[in-house]
Amino acid sequence: MANVKITRISEYANRIRNIKLFVDGKEIDVIANGQTKDLTISGGTHTLQAKIDWCTSNKVTFTVGENESKTFTLSSFAKHSSLGIFAAIYYITFGANKYLNLTEA
């Protein structure tokens, strides 16, 4: 089996809420603020996405072999924007599919 490690950055935005984690379109776990999750999946090509309410992250497609590991970081728009309330309005409406950000570490 392969391992996927996801670290959620500790942020003020959404700090009391869990974010759902999806692999290949299926919800497999939730992650809390500042938490790291280790997920066991089969080797092969997969997609990873995070979701909170109607807002999502980018979809990351990755390939992992048996007995290999991949590491990702999860954050929200709040870490990347200094526009305050204007950014929040954009990201919960037009930018809802970019509200969260998944990057391979």
Contact map, one row per residue, 1 for C-alpha under 8 A:
111000000000000000000000000000000000000111100000000000000000000001110000000000000000000000000000000000000
111100000000000000000000000000000000000111100000000000000000000111111000000000000000000000000000000000000
111110000000000000000000000000000000011110000000000000000000000000111100000000000000000000000000000000000
011111000000000000000000000000000000011110000000000000000000000000001111000000000000000000000000000000000
001111100000000000000000000000000001111000000000000000000000000000001111000000000000000000000000000000000
000111110000000000000000000000000001110000000000000000000000000000000011110000000000000000000000000000000
000011111000000000000000000000000111100000000000000000000000000000000011110000000000000000000000000000000
000001111100000000000000000000111111000000000000000000000000000000000000111000000000000000000000000000000
000000111110000000000000000000001110000000000000000000000000000000000000111000000000000000000000000000000
000000011111001000000000000000001110000000000000000000000000000000000000001000000000000000000000000000000
000000001111111000000000000000001100000000000000000000000000000000000000001101100000000000000000000000000
000000000111111000000000000000000000000000000000000000000000000000000000000000000000000000000000000000000
000000000011111000000000000000000000000000000000000000000000000000000000000101000000000000000000000000000
000000000011111111000000000000001000000000000000000000000000000000000000000000000000000000000000000000000
000000000111111111000000000000011000000000000000000000000000000000000000000000000000000000000000000000000
000000000000011111000000000000011000000000000000000000000000000000000000000000000000000000000000000000000
000000000000011111100000000000011000000000000000000000000000000000000000000000000000000000000000000000000
000000000000011111110000000001111000000000000000000100000000000000000000000000000000000000000000000000000
000000000000000011111000000001110000000000000000011100000000000000000000000000000000000000000000000000000
000000000000000001111100001111100000000000000000011100000000000000000000000000000000000000000000000000000
000000000000000000111110001111100000000000000001111000000000000000000000000000000000000000000000000000000
000000000000000000011111111110000000000000000011111000000000000000000000000000000000000000000000000000000
000000000000000000001111111100000000000000000111100000000000000000000000000000000000000000000000000000000
000000000000000000000111110000000000000000000111000000000000000000000000000000000000000000000000000000000
000000000000000000000111111000000000000000000011100000000000000000000000000000000000000000000000000000000
000000000000000000000111111100000000000000000000000000000000000000000000000000000000000000000000000000000
000000000000000000011110111110000000000000000000000000000000000000000000000000000000000000000000000000000
000000000000000000011110011111000000000000000000000000000000000000000000000000000000000000000000000000000
000000000000000000011100001111100000000000000000000000000000000000000000000000000000000000000000000000000
000000000000000001111000000111110000000000000000000000000000000000000000000000000000000000000000000000000
000000010000000001111000000011111011100000000000000000000000000000000000000000000000000000000000000000000
000000010000001111100000000001111110000000000000000000000000000000000000000000000000000000000000000000000
000000011110011111000000000000111110000000000000000000000000000000000000000000000000000000000000000000000
000000111110000000000000000000011111000000000000000000000000000000000000000000000000000000000000000000000
000000111100000000000000000000111111100000000000000000000000000000000000000000000000000000000000000000000
000011110000000000000000000000100111110000000000000000000000000000000000000000000000000000000000000000000
000011100000000000000000000000100011111000000000000000000000000000000000000000000000000000000000000000000
001111000000000000000000000000000001111100000000000000000000000000000000000000000000000000000000000000000
001110000000000000000000000000000000111110000000000000000000000000000000000000000000000000000000000000000
111100000000000000000000000000000000011111000000000000000000000000000000000000000000000000000000000000000
111100000000000000000000000000000000001111100000000000000000000000000000000000000000000000000000000000000
110000000000000000000000000000000000000111110000000000000000000001000000000000000000000000000000000000000
110000000000000000000000000000000000000011111000000000000000001111110000000000000000000000000000000000000
000000000000000000000000000000000000000001111100000000000000001111000000000000000000000000000000000000000
000000000000000000000000000000000000000000111110000000000000111100000000000000000000000000000000000000000
000000000000000000000011000000000000000000011111000000000000111000000000000000000000000000000000000000000
000000000000000000000111100000000000000000001111100000000011110000000000000000000000000000000000000000000
000000000000000000001111100000000000000000000111110000000011110000000000000000000000000000000000000000000
000000000000000000001110100000000000000000000011111000011111000000000000000000000000000000000000000001000
000000000000000000111100000000000000000000000001111100011100000000000000000000000000000000000000000101000
000000000000000000111100000000000000000000000000111111111000000000000000000000000000000000000000000100000
000000000000000001110000000000000000000000000000011111110000000000000000000000000000000000000000000000000
000000000000000000000000000000000000000000000000001111110000000000000000000000000000000000000000000000000
000000000000000000000000000000000000000000000000001111110000000000000000000000000000000000000001000000000
000000000000000000000000000000000000000000000000001111111000000000000000000000000000000000010001111100000
000000000000000000000000000000000000000000000000111111111100000000000000000000000000000000000001111100000
000000000000000000000000000000000000000000000000111000111110000000000000000000000000000000000000111111000
000000000000000000000000000000000000000000000000110000011111000000000000000000000000000000000000110111000
000000000000000000000000000000000000000000000011100000001111100000000000000000000000000000000000000001000
000000000000000000000000000000000000000000000011100000000111110000000000000000000000000000000000000001100
000000000000000000000000000000000000000000001111000000000011111000000000000000000000000000000000000000000
000000000000000000000000000000000000000000001111000000000001111100000000000000000000000000000000000000000
000000000000000000000000000000000000000000111100000000000000111110000000000000000000000000000000000000000
010000000000000000000000000000000000000000111000000000000000011111011100000000000000000000000000000000000
010000000000000000000000000000000000000000110000000000000000001111111000000000000000000000000000000000000
110000000000000000000000000000000000000001110000000000000000000111110000000000000000000000000000000000000
111000000000000000000000000000000000000000100000000000000000000011111000000000000000000000000000000000000
111000000000000000000000000000000000000000100000000000000000000111111100000000000000000000000000000000000
011110000000000000000000000000000000000000000000000000000000000110111110000000000000000000000000000000000
001110000000000000000000000000000000000000000000000000000000000100011111000000000000000000000000000000010
000111100000000000000000000000000000000000000000000000000000000000001111100000000000000000000000000000011
000111100000000000000000000000000000000000000000000000000000000000000111110000000000000000000000000001111
000001111000000000000000000000000000000000000000000000000000000000000011111000000000000000000000000011111
000001111000000000000000000000000000000000000000000000000000000000000001111100000000000000000000000111100
000000011110000000000000000000000000000000000000000000000000000000000000111111100000000000000000000111000
000000000010100000000000000000000000000000000000000000000000000000000000011111110000000000000000001110000
000000000000000000000000000000000000000000000000000000000000000000000000001111111000001100100000011110000
000000000010100000000000000000000000000000000000000000000000000000000000001111111100000100000000000000000
000000000010000000000000000000000000000000000000000000000000000000000000001111111000000000000000000000000
000000000000000000000000000000000000000000000000000000000000000000000000000111111100000000000000000000000
000000000000000000000000000000000000000000000000000000000000000000000000000011111111001000000000000000000
000000000000000000000000000000000000000000000000000000000000000000000000000001011111001000000000000000000
000000000000000000000000000000000000000000000000000000000000000000000000000000001111111000000000000000000
000000000000000000000000000000000000000000000000000000000000000000000000000000001111111100000000000000000
000000000000000000000000000000000000000000000000000000000000000000000000000000000011111110000000000000000
000000000000000000000000000000000000000000000000000000000000000000000000000000000011111111000000000000000
000000000000000000000000000000000000000000000000000000000000000000000000000010001111111111100000000000000
000000000000000000000000000000000000000000000000000000000000000000000000000011000001111111110000000000000
000000000000000000000000000000000000000000000000000000000000000000000000000000000000111111111000000000000
000000000000000000000000000000000000000000000000000000000000000000000000000000000000011111111111000000000
000000000000000000000000000000000000000000000000000000000000000000000000000010000000001111111111111000000
000000000000000000000000000000000000000000000000000000100000000000000000000000000000000111111111001000000
000000000000000000000000000000000000000000000000000000000000000000000000000000000000000011111111000000000
000000000000000000000000000000000000000000000000000000000000000000000000000000000000000001111111000000000
000000000000000000000000000000000000000000000000000000000000000000000000000000000000000001111111111000000
000000000000000000000000000000000000000000000000000001110000000000000000000000000000000001111111111000000
000000000000000000000000000000000000000000000000000000111100000000000000000000000000000000100011111100000
000000000000000000000000000000000000000000000000000000111100000000000000000010000000000000100011111110000
000000000000000000000000000000000000000000000000000000111000000000000000000110000000000000110011111110000
000000000000000000000000000000000000000000000000011000111100000000000000011110000000000000000000111111000
000000000000000000000000000000000000000000000000000000001100000000000000111110000000000000000000011111100
000000000000000000000000000000000000000000000000110000001111000000000001111000000000000000000000000111110
000000000000000000000000000000000000000000000000000000000001000000000001110000000000000000000000000011111
000000000000000000000000000000000000000000000000000000000000000000000111100000000000000000000000000001111
000000000000000000000000000000000000000000000000000000000000000000000011100000000000000000000000000000111
